Amino acid sequence: MSSGEERCWLDRSLAVLSAALPFGLSLARAASSGQWREDLTAVRDLGLVAIGVGGGLSTPLSQALSLLPLGSLTFRTALVSALALALASRLLYAQVRRLLLEAARPSPLPGRSLWRRLRLGGAALAAPAAAGAASAAPGAAASPRLASVLAAIAVLTAALSPTWQREATVGGGAMLATCAALVTLALASVCAERARHAGRAWIGLGALLGATFAESPPAALAALAGSCAIVVARRGLAAERPAADGAPGEPSAPAAGPPRRMLVAAAAAGALTAALLLAPLALRPFAPRAWADIGHALSAGSLAALDVASARTTALAAWSREIGLVSLLIAAAGMAIALARPRARWLAAPFLALLALDTLLPARAAGVLSADPLTPLRSLAVAAIAAGSALGAHAAVRALLATRVPFARSGAVLLVVFQLTLVALTSEEAGFAADRSEQTAAEVWTDEAYGSLEPRSAILVRSPAIAWRIFAARVTRGERPDVLVIPIPLLDRGQVAASLLASERKLTPLLRDLALVGEPSEFALSTLADARPLVLELDPRWSKRLLNHLNVAGIWLEYAPQPLGASDRKLATAQSVVPLRRVLDALSAATVPDSSTASVLASTLRGQSNFVSLLGQRVVAQSYMDRLGELAARDPLVFGGPNRRALTGIRQAFIARRPVRRR
């Protein structure tokens, strides 16, 4: 090991446990059916669709694991994230353990330079006695076993947290980017130790930075900031020259930085690696699924911007709110102790850089329909706080053992047990928030909304999340290639409009109206409805002339070429409740709430209720609101707060008491 400590059986066992336990739990919680949160990445990685910059690592790995005859395609892509979690946990364990050992080593005081000169002048015989006195000082020796235990606890606290488990149970999540950033930081520490004698390591570091950028630019920014912090802090550390007879080494001049040619070679390796991994983006529009070519300007950020289920918050604020301020203070004290020790300062510097980045660029706590692009920063910041907590607990335990007061050993054991309770706390919350093994409501919604359509139907989709759900079902399940999907938010991107027009010439008036005025005309929709059965989502901005053509058809609204009367809608409205009831039953059968499907279904119920209430059918509108109330009782995230629920109650009363207009 780099720290020079001999590994014992406990260290090896805890190293395996810190990687195997998170991997096993994430594999048991991995999604086996489609999830709203991974639709965009599934279309990108499995459908080879050009979607922004990213996925340079997850795409080839997902394509490779998709060849395994193991479960569904969704599970195979989630297996990539689970494996990345195991590797990230193992790397984090090694980094935290070494940081604990280096922070516990006795450091030379700043005023010992005079004593150092005296020793060089002829007092070398006093060195062994001074070294023995320093080693005999209470609490001076570092305990490898204690460091291993606290490092394993810190790793399990981070790896079993909802942030890490939520990304490790779906395909294309932020776990692979987090793992790439940790691998980069581990190699950066090797380059910093052997600055002028690690040419291959510097080239490998540049290649890793390029690969991390190809997977996730925010993760590459975090890896670059952490690597720079390691190199800068290491240059300020004086290198030791070994001395004879077991005496402490003589500090020499500060470590020199890498030659400029190594930095140039590393930068060239990074640019070449990123170019090679991102080169397939130019070829993806020529793939067999070019019908979904949406260009290179769209990324996960455009979908995450529509997800307002949670506000942006820093990892420090989330940790103090969910785990407690005491643990955060312990982490702050541990980081302060590490910064005061020159041998540990350069190992703690990258964790502080990660916390600073997360504070400047906070991510959403938990997206419902999508993952925030800044989620890798949040995952790395959680690991940094866990490492700081281990540092503080390690210093407190050593201080207690060095005081030689009654019950000191018992107090040290209680401190370790307190750290262990953090693992139980985070894993219990993750079991409720990240378990996707039994969430099948998204597939039921897809079957009712997409699989049960008439042959050669056309869907006019207004919500980007629903468009990605349909695209993902077509990619992962090969479902309904005869259905024409018209995603309104994506018509101005890439070759979407051109590919749709090549599939159906009757779309010309509709595409022209949407491009000119942003709203379809009655003639355009009727022209398309004459050629294909047309279903759509309600847009509140549409005129009443368009509403006269609509009819409730389950999850969608069906558009008829001619205006409809009240008698035409009566029978269809009664039959439309059946698909909604099936999705509600799937939501109620799940042991863990599926907030994504619940929020989409709640939006559908509100739209159906608005449409029916505009037509004067107050009893049917009230039935939709009743089902919305049932949905909110199962999942509180549907409404988002008591004010929204109060407004809904007022609206229900208004619908129930509004008189029917006579014509």
TALIN-V366457 format. One record per helix or strand of 2 or more residues. SS is the DSSP state (helix for helix, strand for strand). FROM is the first residue (numbers start at 1). LEN is the number of residues. Records with the same first field share a line. If there is no record, write none. Layout:
SS: FROM-LEN ; FROM-LEN
This chain:
helix: 9-21 ; 36-10 ; 58-8 ; 73-32 ; 110-11 ; 126-11 ; 144-16 ; 162-7 ; 175-19 ; 199-17 ; 217-19 ; 260-19 ; 280-5 ; 290-3 ; 300-5 ; 315-8 ; 325-16 ; 342-19 ; 375-29 ; 408-26 ; 441-11 ; 464-14 ; 488-3 ; 496-8 ; 505-12 ; 522-10 ; 544-4 ; 566-10 ; 577-13 ; 595-20 ; 618-17 ; 636-3 ; 642-16
strand: 238-4 ; 250-5 ; 312-2 ; 363-2 ; 458-4 ; 484-4 ; 534-3 ; 550-4 ; 556-4
